[in-house]
């Protein structure tokens, strides 16, 4: 008799095959990641220029300028002076003599039983003039020079005491682009800053123009109001030297 063939057992999936498929899948993922990174590199090369690297310095700040006594009352007085000097002073109202109409007496003085009236443009009437209303005037005034100087020293010393002063070797941008200025500030971990430069720089000034929490000033325009308004003070090395010459005793 012919021997009966034994039935072959069914093959079961081994863990090795699964691992092979997983390895194969990882290879596809790695290849996809490499392609994505290559595209990102190409995209970064096509995009615009990046800001030039800036170096944060740690200079020895003069004690008589950045370590002076803080006079809070002078800070208040100088800020009030600056805000008053910015007022246009053009507000103007009309008294009854300047309002059109009202030349005729509304009714006779006696006999009507009504209150006496001489003009329909009386301040007591609707449409009448304004009593003691504002008139165009000049609100500006100046504090003594020594008081203004002490207030500026107080503001600088307050910033230094709080550790909010950053000194850079230079500040140069390849283009007048807002994204370049934002990238530089992100590298410095700063969101709200007053930037002081030694001389006019159109690229830097235009780059910060659309950032609501950033302002660029030249060294000669540094003032108490802007120092207190912004959290950080970013100085270039050249601007710091000009500032020290300006405030030298």
C-alpha positions as CSV (number, residue, x, y, z in Angstrom):
1,X,0.0,0.0,0.0
2,X,1.1,3.5,-0.8
3,X,2.1,5.5,2.2
4,X,-0.3,8.4,2.9
5,X,1.3,11.7,2.9
6,X,1.2,13.5,6.1
7,X,-0.6,16.8,6.0
8,X,1.8,19.7,6.1
9,X,1.3,22.0,9.1
10,X,0.1,25.6,8.4
11,X,2.8,28.2,8.6
12,X,2.3,30.6,11.4
13,X,3.6,34.2,11.3
14,X,6.7,34.5,13.3
15,X,7.8,37.5,15.2
16,X,10.9,37.7,13.1
17,X,8.8,38.5,10.0
18,X,6.9,41.2,11.9
19,X,10.2,42.7,13.0
20,X,11.4,42.6,9.4
21,X,8.3,44.5,8.3
22,X,8.7,47.0,11.1
23,X,12.4,47.5,10.2
24,X,11.3,47.9,6.6
25,X,8.7,50.5,7.7
26,X,11.3,52.4,9.8
27,X,13.5,52.6,6.7
28,X,10.6,54.2,4.8
29,X,10.0,56.7,7.6
30,X,13.8,57.5,7.8
31,X,13.9,58.1,4.1
32,X,10.9,60.3,4.3
33,X,12.4,62.3,7.1
34,X,15.6,62.8,5.2
35,X,13.7,64.0,2.2
36,X,11.7,66.5,4.4
37,X,14.9,67.8,6.0
38,X,16.5,68.2,2.6
39,X,13.5,70.3,1.4
40,X,13.6,72.4,4.6
41,X,17.3,73.1,4.0
42,X,16.5,74.1,0.4
43,X,13.6,76.3,1.7
44,X,15.8,78.0,4.2
45,X,18.4,78.7,1.6
46,X,15.8,80.2,-0.7
47,X,14.3,82.4,2.0
48,X,15.7,85.9,2.7
49,X,18.9,86.8,4.6
50,X,19.2,86.3,8.3
51,X,20.3,89.0,10.7
52,X,24.0,89.3,11.4
53,X,25.0,87.7,14.7
54,X,25.2,90.1,17.6
55,X,27.4,89.7,20.6
56,X,26.1,90.5,24.0
57,X,28.7,92.4,26.0
58,X,29.1,92.7,29.8
59,X,30.9,96.0,30.2
60,X,31.6,97.7,33.5
61,X,28.9,100.4,33.8
62,X,29.8,103.7,35.4
63,X,28.5,103.9,38.9
64,X,27.8,107.6,38.7
65,X,25.5,107.1,35.7
66,X,24.0,103.6,36.1
67,X,24.2,103.4,39.9
68,X,22.9,106.8,41.0
69,X,20.2,107.4,43.6
70,X,16.7,107.0,42.3
71,X,14.6,110.1,42.8
72,X,11.0,109.0,42.2
73,X,9.5,112.5,42.5
74,X,11.8,113.7,39.8
75,X,10.7,110.9,37.5
76,X,7.1,111.9,38.0
77,X,7.8,115.6,37.4
78,X,9.8,114.9,34.2
79,X,7.2,112.5,32.8
80,X,4.4,115.1,33.5
81,X,6.5,117.7,31.7
82,X,7.1,115.5,28.7
83,X,3.4,114.6,28.4
84,X,2.3,118.3,28.8
85,X,4.9,119.4,26.1
86,X,3.3,116.9,23.7
87,X,-0.2,118.4,24.0
88,X,-1.4,120.3,21.0
89,X,-3.4,122.8,23.0
90,X,-5.9,123.4,20.2
91,X,-9.1,122.6,22.1
92,X,-11.5,125.6,21.7
93,X,-15.1,126.2,22.8
94,X,-17.5,129.1,22.1
95,X,-19.0,131.4,24.6
96,X,-22.4,132.9,24.0
97,X,-20.8,135.8,22.1
98,X,-19.3,133.4,19.5
99,X,-22.4,131.2,18.9
100,X,-24.3,132.3,15.9
101,X,-27.7,133.8,16.5
102,X,-29.3,135.0,19.8
103,X,-29.2,138.7,19.0
104,X,-32.9,139.3,19.6
105,X,-34.5,139.2,23.0
106,X,-36.9,136.1,23.0
107,X,-39.8,137.9,24.8
108,X,-40.3,141.1,26.7
109,X,-38.9,141.5,30.1
110,X,-42.2,141.6,32.1
111,X,-45.7,140.5,31.8
112,X,-45.4,137.0,30.3
113,X,-45.0,135.1,33.6
114,X,-41.9,133.4,32.2
115,X,-38.4,133.8,33.4
116,X,-36.6,136.7,32.0
117,X,-34.2,136.0,29.1
118,X,-32.0,138.1,26.9
119,X,-30.7,135.7,24.4
120,X,-31.4,132.2,23.1
121,X,-27.7,131.5,23.2
122,X,-27.4,131.8,26.9
123,X,-25.3,129.0,28.5
124,X,-28.5,128.0,30.4
125,X,-30.2,127.1,27.1
126,X,-29.8,124.1,24.9
127,X,-27.6,125.2,22.0
128,X,-26.1,128.1,23.9
129,X,-22.5,128.9,24.7
130,X,-20.1,127.3,27.1
131,X,-19.1,128.8,30.4
132,X,-15.3,128.8,31.0
133,X,-14.7,126.4,28.2
134,X,-11.2,125.5,26.9
135,X,-9.4,127.9,24.6
136,X,-6.2,127.4,22.6
137,X,-3.2,127.6,24.9
138,X,0.4,126.4,25.3
139,X,0.8,123.7,27.9
140,X,4.6,123.3,27.6
141,X,7.1,124.2,30.3
142,X,10.6,123.2,31.2
143,X,12.1,121.9,34.4
144,X,15.6,123.0,35.4
145,X,18.4,121.2,33.5
146,X,19.8,119.7,36.7
147,X,16.4,118.2,37.6
148,X,16.1,116.7,34.1
149,X,19.6,115.2,34.3
150,X,19.0,113.7,37.7
151,X,15.7,112.2,36.5
152,X,17.5,110.6,33.5
153,X,20.2,109.2,35.8
154,X,17.5,107.8,38.1
155,X,15.7,106.0,35.2
156,X,19.0,104.5,33.9
157,X,19.9,103.4,37.5
158,X,16.5,101.9,37.9
159,X,16.9,99.8,34.7
160,X,20.4,98.7,35.8
161,X,19.1,97.8,39.3
162,X,16.4,95.6,37.8
163,X,18.9,93.9,35.4
164,X,17.0,95.2,32.3
165,X,20.0,96.6,30.4
166,X,21.5,94.7,27.4
167,X,24.7,96.0,25.7
168,X,25.5,94.8,22.2
169,X,28.7,95.2,20.3
170,X,26.8,96.4,17.3
171,X,23.3,96.3,15.7
172,X,23.2,95.7,12.0
173,X,20.5,94.1,9.8
174,X,21.0,92.9,6.3
175,X,17.6,94.3,5.2
176,X,14.9,96.5,6.5
177,X,12.6,93.6,7.5
178,X,10.4,93.3,10.5
179,X,11.0,89.5,10.8
180,X,14.8,90.1,11.1
181,X,14.2,92.4,14.1
182,X,11.7,90.0,15.6
183,X,14.2,87.1,15.2
184,X,17.0,89.1,16.9
185,X,14.7,90.0,19.8
186,X,13.7,86.3,20.2
187,X,17.3,85.3,20.3
188,X,17.8,87.8,23.1
189,X,14.6,86.6,24.8
190,X,13.1,90.1,24.8
191,X,9.6,91.1,23.9
192,X,9.4,94.7,25.1
193,X,12.4,96.9,24.5
194,X,13.8,100.4,23.8
195,X,16.7,100.2,21.4
196,X,19.2,103.0,21.4
197,X,21.6,103.4,18.5
198,X,24.5,105.8,18.1
199,X,23.6,107.2,14.6
200,X,20.7,107.1,12.2
201,X,20.2,103.6,10.7
202,X,17.3,103.3,8.3
203,X,17.3,99.5,8.2
204,X,17.1,99.2,12.0
205,X,14.5,102.0,12.4
206,X,12.2,100.6,9.7
207,X,12.5,97.0,10.9
208,X,11.2,98.0,14.3
209,X,8.5,100.4,13.1
210,X,5.7,97.7,12.9
211,X,6.5,96.1,16.3
212,X,4.2,97.8,18.8
213,X,6.3,96.9,21.8
214,X,9.7,98.0,20.3
215,X,11.0,101.5,19.8
216,X,14.3,102.7,18.3
217,X,15.8,105.9,19.5
218,X,19.1,107.7,18.8
219,X,21.4,108.3,21.7
220,X,20.7,112.1,21.8
221,X,17.0,111.4,22.0
222,X,17.0,109.2,25.1
223,X,14.4,110.4,27.6
224,X,12.8,109.4,30.9
225,X,9.3,108.7,29.5
226,X,10.5,106.0,27.0
227,X,12.9,104.5,29.6
228,X,10.0,103.9,32.0
229,X,7.6,102.9,29.3
230,X,9.6,99.9,27.9
231,X,10.8,97.0,29.9
232,X,14.3,96.4,28.5
233,X,16.9,98.9,27.4
234,X,19.1,97.6,24.5
235,X,22.2,99.7,23.9
236,X,25.0,99.3,21.4
237,X,28.5,99.9,22.5
238,X,28.7,103.2,20.5
239,X,25.4,104.4,22.0
240,X,26.6,103.7,25.5
241,X,29.8,105.8,24.9
242,X,27.8,108.7,23.6
243,X,25.4,108.4,26.6
244,X,28.3,108.5,29.0
245,X,29.7,111.6,27.3
246,X,26.3,113.3,27.5
247,X,25.8,112.6,31.2
248,X,29.4,113.1,32.3
249,X,29.5,115.3,35.4
